[in-house]
């Protein structure tokens, strides 16, 4: 690697901050909303953040490919040979951006041999930046002052479940009812990963489509904080293993001692 992970992390945090500033310029004005072929929204903020991040990563690590939500049409025949690459969601939570509820993020992850080894989640409106690298712990910084190390907590009672503001289902409600009493913490974008990682919430369960760029940065932050991102088969997520970039259903948990897949999925095959 051209830089060690601990030296690379501040540079990626700074890059995410520049993308966040461009996002806020659009957010605080009038903007148009288009829709992509999959019917998800697209704004000038998505595109501006993508350009800043893609150009910055190319300058910083020119030999490592970049896979971004806004430039994802890279054929599998080319991607399948990648061992190390950047996985980027320039604006995670565009629906929340359009609703102007402040709950959107910038996600940048470094993937090596199918696993995230560095990740940054930047929250443009609050100025929070969550970041982690393999073996270096998980950290949370505000607009000023030093970053603090964060950690997940042991399962609480009642459980606090971070849930999507824009997605949900009766099946998920029935599944969560199996864990007993719980309080729902509605959040948009990868803020849900941050709140599990910093011990504010215990669990985030997602049923339905997400893409690999939605989860990679959150996964390494959560893992380094002591938690896990698991499929319902109990295995950690792996990346760039299939032609599709869509994820399976998943469980993001803080307390790894609990058999969450078995507890949640019983009778819901």
C-alpha positions as CSV (number, residue, x, y, z in Angstrom):
1,X,0.0,0.0,0.0
2,X,1.3,3.5,-0.7
3,X,0.2,4.6,2.7
4,X,-0.4,2.7,5.9
5,X,-4.1,2.6,7.0
6,X,-3.6,4.8,10.0
7,X,-2.0,7.4,7.7
8,X,-4.6,7.0,5.0
9,X,-7.6,7.5,7.3
10,X,-7.1,11.2,7.9
11,X,-6.7,11.9,4.2
12,X,-10.0,10.0,3.5
13,X,-11.8,11.9,6.3
14,X,-10.6,15.2,4.8
15,X,-11.8,14.0,1.3
16,X,-15.2,13.1,2.7
17,X,-15.3,16.5,4.3
18,X,-14.8,18.2,1.0
19,X,-17.5,16.2,-0.5
20,X,-19.8,17.1,2.4
21,X,-19.2,20.8,1.8
22,X,-20.2,20.4,-1.9
23,X,-23.3,18.6,-0.8
24,X,-24.3,21.3,1.6
25,X,-23.9,24.0,-1.1
26,X,-26.7,22.2,-3.0
27,X,-28.7,21.4,0.1
28,X,-29.0,25.0,1.2
29,X,-30.3,26.1,-2.2
30,X,-32.9,25.0,-4.7
31,X,-32.2,21.8,-6.5
32,X,-33.9,19.6,-9.0
33,X,-34.5,15.9,-8.5
34,X,-34.1,13.3,-11.3
35,X,-34.7,9.6,-11.1
36,X,-32.4,6.8,-12.3
37,X,-33.5,3.7,-14.1
38,X,-34.0,1.9,-10.7
39,X,-36.3,4.8,-9.7
40,X,-33.9,6.1,-7.0
41,X,-33.5,9.9,-6.8
42,X,-30.5,11.7,-8.1
43,X,-29.5,15.3,-7.5
44,X,-26.6,17.7,-8.3
45,X,-25.2,17.0,-4.8
46,X,-24.8,13.3,-5.6
47,X,-22.8,14.1,-8.8
48,X,-20.7,16.8,-7.2
49,X,-19.7,14.6,-4.3
50,X,-18.9,11.8,-6.7
51,X,-16.6,13.9,-8.7
52,X,-14.7,15.2,-5.7
53,X,-14.3,11.8,-4.2
54,X,-13.3,10.0,-7.4
55,X,-10.8,12.7,-8.3
56,X,-9.4,12.7,-4.8
57,X,-9.0,9.0,-4.6
58,X,-7.4,8.8,-8.1
59,X,-4.8,11.4,-7.0
60,X,-4.2,9.7,-3.7
61,X,-4.1,6.1,-4.8
62,X,-3.9,6.0,-8.6
63,X,-3.4,2.2,-8.8
64,X,-6.6,1.3,-7.0
65,X,-9.9,1.3,-8.9
66,X,-13.0,3.2,-7.6
67,X,-16.5,1.8,-7.6
68,X,-19.0,4.5,-6.9
69,X,-22.8,4.4,-6.9
70,X,-22.7,7.2,-9.5
71,X,-20.3,5.2,-11.8
72,X,-21.2,1.6,-11.1
73,X,-21.5,0.4,-14.7
74,X,-18.2,-1.5,-14.5
75,X,-18.6,-5.0,-16.1
76,X,-18.1,-8.0,-13.8
77,X,-15.5,-9.3,-16.2
78,X,-13.3,-6.3,-15.1
79,X,-14.4,-6.1,-11.4
80,X,-13.9,-9.8,-10.7
81,X,-10.1,-9.4,-10.8
82,X,-9.9,-6.6,-8.3
83,X,-8.2,-7.4,-5.0
84,X,-8.1,-3.9,-3.6
85,X,-10.4,-1.0,-4.5
86,X,-12.5,1.9,-3.2
87,X,-16.2,1.5,-2.7
88,X,-18.1,4.8,-2.5
89,X,-21.6,6.1,-1.9
90,X,-21.1,9.9,-2.5
91,X,-24.5,10.7,-1.0
92,X,-26.1,7.9,1.1
93,X,-29.7,8.8,1.8
94,X,-30.7,10.9,-1.2
95,X,-34.3,10.4,-0.2
96,X,-33.5,12.0,3.2
97,X,-31.6,14.8,1.4
98,X,-34.7,15.5,-0.8
99,X,-36.9,15.5,2.3
100,X,-34.4,17.9,3.9
101,X,-34.4,16.0,7.2
102,X,-30.6,16.2,7.5
103,X,-30.0,12.5,7.8
104,X,-27.7,11.7,4.9
105,X,-24.0,10.8,4.8
106,X,-20.9,10.3,2.7
107,X,-19.6,6.8,2.7
108,X,-16.1,5.8,1.6
109,X,-14.6,2.3,2.1
110,X,-11.4,0.5,1.1
111,X,-12.0,-3.1,0.2
112,X,-9.2,-5.7,0.3
113,X,-9.7,-9.3,-0.6
114,X,-13.5,-9.0,-0.3
115,X,-13.5,-7.2,3.1
116,X,-13.6,-3.6,4.2
117,X,-10.4,-2.6,5.9
118,X,-10.9,1.2,6.2
119,X,-14.1,3.2,6.2
120,X,-15.3,6.8,6.7
121,X,-18.9,7.9,7.3
122,X,-19.3,11.7,7.2
123,X,-22.5,13.4,8.2
124,X,-22.6,16.8,6.4
125,X,-25.2,18.6,8.5
126,X,-24.0,17.6,11.9
127,X,-20.3,17.6,11.0
128,X,-19.8,14.1,12.6
129,X,-17.2,11.8,11.1
130,X,-17.1,8.2,12.0
131,X,-14.0,6.3,10.8
132,X,-12.1,3.1,11.4
133,X,-9.4,0.9,10.0
134,X,-8.5,-2.7,10.5
135,X,-6.8,-3.1,13.9
136,X,-7.1,0.6,14.6
137,X,-10.4,0.8,16.4
138,X,-13.5,2.9,15.6
139,X,-13.5,6.7,16.1
140,X,-16.0,9.5,16.1
141,X,-15.1,13.2,15.6
142,X,-17.3,16.3,15.7
143,X,-16.7,19.6,13.9
144,X,-14.1,20.5,16.5
145,X,-12.1,18.8,19.2
146,X,-10.3,15.5,19.1
147,X,-11.9,12.3,17.9
148,X,-13.0,9.9,20.6
149,X,-12.9,6.1,20.4
150,X,-16.3,4.4,20.3
151,X,-17.5,1.0,21.2
152,X,-20.7,-1.0,21.0
153,X,-22.5,-2.0,24.2
154,X,-23.9,-5.2,25.6
155,X,-27.5,-6.0,24.7
156,X,-29.8,-3.5,26.5
157,X,-33.3,-4.0,27.9
158,X,-35.4,-2.8,26.3
159,X,-33.5,-3.1,23.1
160,X,-32.9,0.0,21.0
161,X,-33.4,-0.7,17.3
162,X,-32.1,1.7,14.7
163,X,-34.6,1.7,11.9
164,X,-35.0,3.2,8.4
165,X,-37.1,6.3,7.9
166,X,-37.8,5.3,4.3
167,X,-38.0,1.5,4.4
168,X,-39.9,-0.9,6.6
169,X,-42.2,-3.8,6.5
170,X,-44.7,-5.9,8.5
171,X,-42.3,-8.8,8.3
172,X,-39.6,-6.8,9.9
173,X,-42.0,-5.7,12.7
174,X,-43.0,-9.3,13.3
175,X,-39.3,-10.4,13.3
176,X,-38.3,-7.7,15.8
177,X,-41.2,-8.7,18.1
178,X,-39.4,-11.9,18.8
179,X,-36.6,-10.1,20.7
180,X,-39.1,-8.7,23.3
181,X,-39.6,-5.1,24.2
182,X,-37.7,-2.6,22.0
183,X,-37.6,1.0,21.3
184,X,-37.3,2.2,17.7
185,X,-34.8,4.9,16.8
186,X,-35.7,6.1,13.3
187,X,-32.7,7.2,11.2
188,X,-31.8,7.7,7.6
189,X,-28.7,6.5,5.7
190,X,-25.7,4.9,7.4
191,X,-26.3,6.9,10.5
192,X,-27.9,3.6,11.7
193,X,-24.5,2.0,11.6
194,X,-22.9,4.8,13.6
195,X,-25.5,4.7,16.3
196,X,-25.0,0.9,16.8
197,X,-21.2,1.4,16.7
198,X,-21.2,4.2,19.4
199,X,-23.5,2.3,21.7
200,X,-26.6,4.4,21.2
201,X,-28.5,1.5,19.6
202,X,-28.2,-2.2,19.8
203,X,-29.4,-3.4,16.4
204,X,-30.2,-2.5,12.8
205,X,-32.0,-5.1,10.7
206,X,-32.5,-4.5,7.0
207,X,-34.8,-6.6,4.9
208,X,-34.9,-5.7,1.2
209,X,-32.5,-4.3,-1.3
210,X,-29.4,-2.4,-0.5
211,X,-26.1,-2.1,-2.5
212,X,-22.6,-2.9,-1.4
213,X,-21.6,0.8,-1.2
214,X,-24.4,1.2,1.4
215,X,-22.8,-1.1,3.9
216,X,-19.0,-1.3,3.5
217,X,-18.0,1.8,5.4
218,X,-20.5,1.0,8.1
219,X,-19.3,-2.5,8.4
220,X,-15.7,-1.7,9.2
221,X,-16.7,1.0,11.7
222,X,-19.1,-1.4,13.4
223,X,-16.6,-4.3,13.4
224,X,-13.8,-2.1,14.9
225,X,-16.3,-0.9,17.5
226,X,-16.9,-4.5,18.6
227,X,-20.0,-5.3,16.6
228,X,-20.7,-7.2,13.4
229,X,-22.6,-7.0,10.1
230,X,-24.0,-10.4,9.3
231,X,-26.2,-12.0,6.7
232,X,-29.0,-14.2,8.1
233,X,-26.6,-17.2,7.5
234,X,-24.5,-15.8,10.3
235,X,-21.6,-14.9,8.0
236,X,-19.9,-11.5,7.7
237,X,-20.6,-9.6,4.5
238,X,-18.1,-10.0,1.7
239,X,-17.7,-7.7,-1.3
240,X,-17.2,-8.1,-5.0
241,X,-17.9,-11.8,-4.9
242,X,-20.8,-11.8,-7.4
243,X,-21.9,-10.1,-10.6
244,X,-24.7,-8.3,-8.7
245,X,-23.9,-5.4,-6.4
246,X,-27.0,-6.0,-4.4
247,X,-26.8,-7.2,-0.8
248,X,-28.8,-9.8,0.9
249,X,-30.8,-9.1,4.0
250,X,-28.6,-8.3,7.0
251,X,-28.3,-7.7,10.7
252,X,-26.0,-5.0,12.1
253,X,-25.5,-5.8,15.8
254,X,-23.5,-4.4,18.7
255,X,-23.4,-7.4,21.0
256,X,-21.8,-10.2,19.1
257,X,-22.4,-12.7,21.9
258,X,-26.1,-12.9,21.0
259,X,-27.1,-15.4,18.3
260,X,-29.1,-12.7,16.4
261,X,-29.7,-14.6,13.1
262,X,-31.2,-17.6,15.0
263,X,-33.2,-15.3,17.3
264,X,-34.6,-13.1,14.5
265,X,-35.1,-15.6,11.7
266,X,-36.8,-18.5,13.4
267,X,-40.1,-19.2,11.6
268,X,-39.2,-16.5,9.0
269,X,-37.4,-18.5,6.4
